[in-house]
Amino acid sequence: MSTPNKHWPALSELSPDDSLHISPEAISRISGNAPLSIKEAAVLWYRLLGFRGEKGFGYAVRRRLEVKEVAVEPSPDDPEKLSAKMVCELEVVPDMCNAEGVLSHGCMAGLMDEGSAIALLLMRLTEGGDHVIGVSQTLNVFFHHPAPGVGSRIRIVNRSVSTQDEVGCCQSEIWDIQNHRLIVTGSQLQMMPSTPAPSAGKNQD
């Protein structure tokens, strides 16, 4: 299915190279009650966000990130509504850290931005929506505890909140696994990307 945003390649046009190939074994290791197609979409979109390769922002971090769980479950805020949850884990390494040797605020914001956006997309797919990721309108971040250092493992818990109309809301938390400590929370509003206007000079039907 094509994406209506000039910055993304159409999914149908991407070649099945090693960077996009997802083995059945990799999907089988992801826990949660979501259908296999939804779990596969979670991994695929991390690959797509890095389609520009090593020269693109955050490529190495995405390649190391592990999707551990994908589930569709009652919302913690309203049990009568469903929410998509995606849990990822990652080891903190030097290229994710600031000058003090701890996980940088910018890296955490990026992880929450992409993770929560993918969770929102997964909920839209569950509801029969298109394979199109949204664009951020706002991202609010609250830091609870000092960031962990190199060698620590973090857990990123992402949830969809609302998928009404063109606007969606999603949330993310980053936990220090060893210390059972909530490091940072984030919430964002997203809108569906607009369709680019036809290029000037092209014939219109």
C-alpha positions, 0 to 999 in steps of 0.5 A: 500500500502506498504512503501519501507522503513525499518523504516515504517510499511506497511500500509496494516499491520497496525491494525485499532486501536484507534490511526489510526482510523479517524472518518468521522466527523474529516475529515468533519471539515477540510476545503479546496477543496481537495478530502476526501481521500487526507484530510484523508491522511494528518491526517493519516500521522501525526498518522503514524509519531507517530506510535512508541507511547509516547516513540517516538519523538514529539508524544504528539505534533502531537496528539495535532496538528489540521489539519484545511485545505487541498487544491489543488490550483494554485501555488502562484509562477506559477498559471499554476501549482498546489500546495498542501496546508495543514494548521495546528494549535496548542497551545504552551504548556510547552513541546514545549518550551525552558528554556526561556519559548518560542517555541523552535527552534527545535520544530519549525524545526520539525513542518516545516519538517514534515508538508511540507513533508506531503504537498509534499506527498499530491501533489504526491498522487493527481498526482497518486503517491505512499503513500510513504513519502520522506526523507529530504536532506536539510532543510533551516530555516529563523527566522523572529520574536521572538518565542511566549510563552506558551498559544499562538496559532500558524498556520503552513502553508505547501505547495508543490513546485515541485514533479519532478522525485525522488526529491521534494521541499516543504515549510512551514511557522509558524505564531503567530495567535494572533499577525498576525506575521510571526515567521519562514519560512522553505524550504526543498528538499526531495528524495524518500526513497531507497529500503533496500538491501536484508538481507545477507544470504537470498536466491536470485531468 
